[in-house]
């Protein structure tokens, strides 16, 4: 994994947006995996700025979101469909026909999960997957103990995840107990991955998934097995890392090394 440590949340958002924008410019019909939650809001705001100020073109981009709560209709204000529309999709020129967010109120969730996997396959696979990380180290809704071979499926949420997400609902009882989520195996098939995290509350889990052993109890550790995974952190989220000096040296010398090897 490449570890990029930035000073602030705003810097983290800008750097991650620039990485995503660079991939879209490189491949106009990019298949982009997207995440929800507090962390990527700044990244999406920066992408909107790049779209408006520099003409970043999303018209040929196809997007697949990681997850959605079971039982919530797309127009529900706590649904991830609603989140994506408000924070990104309605501000850019992406074609609605190329937008895929799991449907939480489907009549047959298990059949829907198979269909979702098929749409990813038909699109040619995900080129760049954006991830956040939960307080217990989960990616998407792949709770501790999820198989690294898992595919899109219905997953029961852990108590910690329910408590962490209760701030988005009127009361904790309103938080759904199940979600449709891409599996770890689905995520690992993305050609490139970028995980973003910020804040001191994520410092311990970031140290564990970056520098700790690979374990299904912290599903983000699966990224250690990926050939092109980039992690962008602010200083607070990186504060428990033991090899910060090395990561910063690599960051500062990356371009000179690429020049040396002709990339």
Secondary structure as UniProt FT lines:
FT   STRAND          2..6
FT   HELIX           9..26
FT   TURN            28..29
FT   STRAND          31..34
FT   HELIX           40..54
FT   TURN            59..60
FT   STRAND          62..65
FT   STRAND          67..69
FT   TURN            70..71
FT   TURN            74..75
FT   TURN            77..78
FT   HELIX           80..87
FT   HELIX           89..91
FT   HELIX           96..98
FT   STRAND          99..100
FT   TURN            104..105
FT   HELIX           109..122
FT   TURN            123..124
FT   STRAND          128..131
FT   TURN            135..136
FT   TURN            140..141
FT   TURN            144..145
FT   TURN            148..149
FT   STRAND          153..156
FT   HELIX           159..165
FT   HELIX           166..168
FT   HELIX           172..174
FT   STRAND          178..181
FT   HELIX           184..188
FT   STRAND          192..197
FT   HELIX           200..202
FT   HELIX           203..211
FT   TURN            216..217
FT   HELIX           219..225
FT   STRAND          229..234
FT   TURN            235..240
FT   HELIX           244..260
FT   TURN            261..262
//
